[in-house]
Amino acid sequence: METSAKRLETEVKLQRAFIKLMARVGFERLTVQLLAQEAQINRGTFYLHYVDKFDLLAHYENEIVAQIRTIFSQYPKPALGMVTEPRPNAFERLFAYLYRQRTLVIILFQSPASQLDQQVKQLITEVLGPVTVQDREVPTDFAQELVAQGVLDYVVYWLGQPAILLPDEAYALFTRTRQLSPQQLMHGTAND
């Protein structure tokens, strides 16, 4: 039986190998043999933990989704327009978590084999709850899609930058942009 310290060491090696190989060869060309070689473990050790590469991919996606779900259940939804809030909100915590996991998260967001982006978008939609649309000509489902996709796009863009902002800086910028119209963002005025 593998000790928990040994198991953790194996998991760390596998995750590093997974990230490196996903960047180099992509998921389609990724094999258990390559993973084992890169992680410097034998294939049997891999199979003690996972059925195949799809199981490993699902494990990483499920782990991230579970953490985000926990964040969204433990912290309040941000209040629109509030400059300071009494305690961290769900999106502040989301940014901090994604920053800590950024290497794995961005690899998964960029991989066509991964469904992480859609799973995270669904969680964002859930935490946003029902959208109140001020313009009656805009259907609620369209408004909700625009907001949820906008949050996801922002996160993917932020994490994909070569010089990544710290999570508190990225969250502050995110909060600021949420209060401006597209015209205000593009033309640099806040009084339109």
N, C-alpha and C positions, 0 to 999 in steps of 0.2 A: 504494500500500500504506500502510495506517495504521501510524503509529509506536506503540510500546508505551505511551508517555506519553499520546498522543492517545486510544488505545483505553481506557486506564484512566480518563481524564477522561470519556469517553463512558459507560463502565460506571457511574461514580459518579453522573453525571447521570441515567442511566436508573433506577438503584436508588432514588434520591431521588424521582424522578417516580413510580415504581411504588408506593412506600410511601405517598406523599401521595394518589395516586389510589385506591389500594386502600382507604384510610381514608375517602375522600370518596365514591366511587361504587361500590366493590366490584368484584370480578373480572368479574362478568357484564356490567357496563356499561363496563368498561375496554376501550379500543380502542387500536390502534397509533397512530392519529391523535392521540388524547388524550395518550398517552405521549410521542410526538415533540414535541408542542406544549409539554407541561409540562417536558420535558428540554431544550427549545430545541435540538433536533436535527432534521434532516429525516428523513422516513420511510425514504428510501433508506439512511441511516446505520443506522437500526434494523434494516432487513432485511439489512445486511451482517453483523450479529451474530446475529440470531434469525429463525426462520421466521415466528413469530407470538407472540401473548401467551401461549399455552400453552407454547411453547418457552422463553420467558422465565421463566415460573413454574417449569417443570421445572428450569431452570438454577439458580435460587435454592434450590430444594429439594435438588437433587443436591449443590450446593456445601456446604450446611449438613450434610447427611447424611455426606458424605465427610469433613468436618472432625471430626464426632463419631466416626465410625468410626476415624479416625486417633488421636484422643484415647484411645478405648477400647483401641486396640492398643498404644499407647505407655505407658500408665499402668496400674498395678495396680488391681484391684477393691478398694473400701474394705473393711477388716476390721471386722466388726461388733463393737461394744463397745470398740474401741481409742480412747482419748482422743487420743493423738498417734500419728502415723505417721511413718516415717522420710523420706518424700518425698510430694509431692502424689499423690493417687489420681485415678482416672478421673472420679469424680463431682465432686471439687473443680475439676478442669480443665473439665469439662462446664459447671459453673456459671459459671466465668470466661469461657468462650467464648460462652455464651448471653447473658451480660450485655453483652459487647461487641457482639453482633449483635441485641440485644433488640428494636429497632424493627422490623427485618425479620422476625425470628422470631415476634414476637407477632402481626403482621399475617397471617403465614402460618398460625399456629396457629388464629387466629380465622376464617379464610376457609374456607367450605364447599368451595371449588374446590381447596384444597390438601390433599395427603395427608401433609404433613410430620409431623403429630402421630402418625399411624400408623407412619410410617417411624422416627421417634425412639423410639416405644414398642417397636418390634421390636428396635432396637439395644439398648435398655435390657434387654429380655428376654434377648438374647444375652449381654450382659456379666454379668447376674446369674447366668446358667447354671442348671443344675438346682436346683430349690428342694427343700430337705429340710423336710418337713412333720412337725411334732411330734404333731399331732392326726390320727390315722389316719382320722377321719371326714371330713376335708377333703381332697378330691382335689387332687393336685399341680398340675394345670392351673389349677384355681380359685385356689390359693395364688399361683401364678406370675402370673396375671392381676391379682390384687389388688395384689401388690407392684409390678409394672410400671406399672399404671394409677395407682397411688398416687404413684409418682415423677413420672410425666408430669403428673398433676393438680397436684402441688405446684409444679412448674416453671412451668406455665401460670398458676397463681394468682400466684406470685411475680412473674413478668414483667409481669403485667397490672395490678399495683398502681400507683396514681398516684405514691406515694412509694416507689420500689423500693429494697429493701435492697441493699447492696453484695454481691457474690458470696460473699465470705468469711462475712459475717453470715448470708446465706441458707443457705449450706452448713452452718454451725454449728447453725442452727435446724433444718434438715432432719435432721441427724445426731441431734440431741436428740429430735426427734419419732419417729424410727425406733426408739428404745429404749423408748418408752412405749406402753402399750395405749390403745385409744380411751377407755376409762373414765378412765385417768390423765390423758389430754389434756383431757377434758371437765370433770373434777372437780378438777383441779389437785393431785392427790396422786401422789407417785412411790412410795408404799409399798403400794399395793393389791395 
